[in-house]
Amino acid sequence: MEYFIDQNGNRVALSFNEEGFEMEPRHVLVLCKKGDDWLLTNHKERGWEFPGGKAEEGEDIYTAAKREVKEETGAVLSSIEHIGTYQVMEKHRSFIKAIMFAEVDYLQKVDHYFETDGPKWVAINQLMREIHQPNYSFIMKDRVVERSVAYLQNRLK
């Protein structure tokens, strides 16, 4: 388990095994890839980020992840897996988020993206160079994304 403070001053616990959290995750962060490119979505308020969100009533994290990716980017996934979990401990509440890795089959053209202005593909080198720019979401700027990308790069070699 790794601990750190995020950009908003919240304590975060991160793990790449499934132990150590008292509750099941009800939120998802989905790192999507096709070939050498990673899929981001432009959230209308936060900026560029990996797709994700909250599980709806009755959804497991896999169903929630597929739905969120489709709503925010139009992507249809060929595979998805749970690679890690993190907990954000805010002053008055705490939530647990599953980190998912998905392979994209294809992007489906949609007329309206839910909560976003749509997707873009980015190479990992470009992503890591740009991630701290103001047009990127705060979600992308803490160690969760950095560690998750490193974890996947080591695993995918």
N, C-alpha and C positions, 0 to 999 in steps of 0.2 A: 504494500500500500504506500502510495506517495501522497504527501500533503503539500499544499501551497496556497497562496492568497491570489485570487483572481483580480482582474482589472477594476472590479466594483468593490474590492475590499472584503470579499466573502472567502471563507475557508473552503477549500476543495479537497476531497479525498478521491484518488484515482487508482484503479486496479485493473490489470489485464488478466485476472482470473476471477471466477465467479463467486469468490468467498469474501466475507468481510462487511457486507451490507445487511442491515436488519430488515429492510423492505425491498420489495420487487420494484424495478424501475418502471415509471409511468410516463417517461419522456424518452425520446430517441434523438440521437445525432447520427446522421448517415453519411459516411465517407464513400462517395460513389466514384467509380473508375471505369474507363473503357480504354483499353490499350494503355498508352502512356499518359492519357489525359484524365483530369479529375473534374467532376461536375459540381459547379457552384450555382447558387440561386441568389438573386439580388432582392433581399428583403426590403420592403418599402420604407422601413424606418431604420433598420440596423446596417444595411449595406450587404456586401458580398459575404456569403457564408455557405457551409455545407447544409443541405436540406435537413429538416428535423421538426420536432414538435411534440405534442402531447398525445398519448394514447387515448382514444375515445372509450366510452363505456363498453365493456365486453371484448375489446381488442387486446391481443397480446402484442409484444414489442415488434414482432416480425410483420404482422398485419399493419400496425401503425406506421412502421418504417416504409413499407411499400406504398401505403396511401399518401403519406407526407411527401415522398419523393415524386410521386405521380402528380399530386396537386401543385407542387411548387416548381417542377421542372418539365413535366410531361414525360419523364423517363419511365420506361418499362424495364424491369430488372430481370436479369437471367439467373442471378444467385444473390443470396444475402446471408450473413452470419453475424452473430453477436461476438465481438472481440474484446470488449471491456465495459467497465461501468464506472461512473463517477457520481459523487454526491456533492451538491452545492449547499453549504450551510449559511443561509442568510440570517440576518438579525432575528427575524420573527418566524421564519419557516425554513424548511429544508426540502430538497427534492433530489431524486435519484434518476440519472439518465443513462440509458444503455448506449454504448458506442457500437454502431453497426458498420460492417463493411459490405458494400454491394457492387456487383459487376452489372453494368448497364448493357442491356441488349440493344435498345434503340430509343431515340427521342421521338415522342409522338407530338405532332403539332396540336396545340390547344389554343382556344380563343381567349381564355382568361386563366392566369395563374393565381392560385389562392395565396393571398398575402405577399406576393412577390411580383417583380417585374420580369420574371423569367430566368432562364439558365444561361450559363456560358461554360465552355470547356477551357481548362487552363493546365499547362504543363506544371509539374511539381516544382521545378526550379523557379519558374515565374511566380507561382503561388507563394513560395517561401520568401521570395524577394519582396513581394507586394503586401504580404499579410498584415503588416503594421501600418499601412496607409490608412488615412481617415475614411476611405470609401469601403473598408472592410469592417464587418461586424466585430463587436467586442468578444463575441463567442469564439472567434478565430484566433484571438490574440493571447490566450492563456496557454498553459502547458498541455491541456487536454488534446488540442489539435496537433501541436508539435510532437508530443509523445505518441499519439495514435498514428500519425504519418510515419514516424520513425519505426514504430512497431511493425506496421504493414510493409514498409520497404525492406526491413530485415527478413520478414517472413516470405515475401514474394520473390526474393532473389533466386 
